[in-house]
């Protein structure tokens, strides 16, 4: 099913509320004026409230499910219904706000 393509300005949080930001957007593809994000981009997470050392906070996240039919330079673009895994907690990311003009499957 189609979902919205993620862009650099979308709001993405870890499951605990930490802010997630992509490290390497796709400069050749713009979505609503912002660079789209590819599956190979690692998200860095800041402000995860899990208290160390008993439970380490989320630090990074990798996307394991992205668009199947839409790519940029051979890399699948990320979609709002994709799946990510945070390191070291193993939880996911949630897309809170995304652009609503471009969809992909």
Secondary structure, 3 states (H helix, E strand, C coil): CCEEECECCCEEEECCCCEEEECCEEEEEEECCEEEEECCCCEEEECCCCCCCCCCCCCEEEEEECCCCCEECCEEECECCCEEEEECCCCCEEEEECCCCCEEC
